[in-house]
């Protein structure tokens, strides 16, 4: 989890399996460093920088703008030799988005599947849950599990979670139902 090219290079040397950059390889030299590692990359949507991203984020077409941003980042990756099969996309829940942005993006997240890459969803214990449910961080398990199930239903293939055992049960149960045949 880094935006620094030198860190990308070093962690790849040490055996990391994925570069997760909340800035989507927008720092100088990051695209080239990521390409040189040969590792898969996770590109995440975010307006601005972490220090100012929540200062009144605005979208005219939320899903369209997130999709266009991610498509552009994929093109930038292709330009430096990062093959599309090495790319994972993250809609960036909680990054430069209000509660309503997060809820709407989640509702329409399946539209991002048109980009043709696996989606990673990280909403476990996030403030959007606290705002929607009026719950503290340590009371967000059930909301996190509900969103994990919904994310799977909407096409997410990778979940970033805190409560691993509980989320694995949710995923296994969904898989059991989805693989069942009539007798």
N, C-alpha and C positions, 0 to 999 in steps of 0.2 A: 504494500500500500504506500505508494510514493509518487511524487511528481518530479523528483530530481533525477536527471539523466545519470549522474554518477552513481546514485543508489541503485537504479535499475541495472546498470552494468554489473555492479558488485553483487547484488543479490542473485542475479542470474548465474554468476560464477560460483556462488555458494550453494546453488541448487534450488532456488525458488522455482515454482511451477507456473506462476502467473504474475503479470504486472497489472495492478489495480490502481488507476490514476484518476482521482476525482476531477482533475483538470483536463482529462481526455487528451493527454500528450500535447498540450498547448504551450508548455514552457519551452524555451529555446533549447534545441538539441534533444528534446524528449522523443520525438518521432524517430529520429535516427538511432538513438540509444535503444529504444524498444525494438526497432527492426533488427539491429545488430544482435540482440540477445536470442532471437528466434523463439521467444516465449509467446504464448497467447497473451492478449491484452483485453482488459475490461475498460470500455469507454463509457463514461458517465456524463449525463446531461447536468449542467450547472451554468447559470448566468453569473457573470462576475467572478469574484474570488471568495474564498471562505469567510474572510473578514467583513465583506459587504453584501454577500449574496442575499441576505434576508431584508435588506433595505428596500422595502416596497417593490418586490418583484412584480412585473407586469407582462401579460401575454395577450395578444389579440386572438391567437389561435393556439392554445396550449399544446394540444396533441400534435398539430401540424408543425409548430416551432420546435418541439422536442424531437420529432421525427427528422425534420430538416437538419437540425444540429447534428444528430447522430449520423445521418447519411453523409453530411459534409466531413465529419471526422473519419468515417470509413473511407471516403475518397482520399483524404490526406494520408491515411495509413497505406492505402494501395499505391500512392505515389512514391512512397519510400520502400515499397516491397513487403509490406505486411499483408499477407494473404487474408482474404475474408474469412477463411476457415479458422483463423487464429483470433477472431474478434468475438467478444461477448459484449452485449449492450446492457446498460443500467439506466433506467429512466431518471434516476436521481431523486427519489422521494426524500423530501426534507431539505433538499438543496435548491435554494432560490425559488421556493414555492410556499404559498400560504396553505392553510388547511384545505380550503376549497380547491386550490390547484392540485394538491396531493390526492384528494378524494376523486376529483374529476379525471385526473391522469390515470389513477388506478382503475376507475370504471371503464375507461377507454383504452387501457393498456394493450389489449389484444391488437389494436391498430398498428402497434410497433412491430408486430410479427411480420408485417409486410417488408421490413428491412432484411429479412431472411437470416437473421442471426439469433442465437440463443439469448434469452433475456434473463438477467440477474435481478432479483428483487431483494432489497434490504430495507425492511420496515419494522423489524423486531424491536419492540420497546420504544420506538421513536415518538417524538413529541406530538406527531399527528394523532397517535393513539390517545395520548394524554388529553389533548384538546377535544377530540371527538367523544371520549368516554368519561372525561373528568377523572382520570386516574393518575396516580403517581407512577414513577418508573417501575417500582416493585409490584405494581398491581396491573400490569399490562400483558400478562401471559395470555389470557383468553382472547384479547383483541389481536395480539400477535399471531396466535394460532388461526384465528378466523381469516386474517389477511394472508397467511401462508396458504391456506386451503384455496382461497379465492385467487391468489396469484397463480397457483398450479392450474386452476380451472381456466384461467385467462391465458395460459400458454407459457408462463415462466418455467424455466428449466433448472435454475440455480437460485437457492434461497440463502441469504445471509441472515443467520439467526443467533440468538443468545441461548435459547432453551432448546438445545439440540435433541435430547431424547424425546421430549414432547412433540417437537416438530417432525421428527422421524416417524413417530406413530401416526401423525396426520397424513404424511406423504404415503406411508405404507397402506393406510386404510383407503386412501384415494386410489392408489394403484390396484389394490385388491378388488375394489368395486369396478374400476375401469377394465380390468382384465377378465371379469366374470363372464361366462357364457351361459346361455339357457341350457337346461338339461332336457 
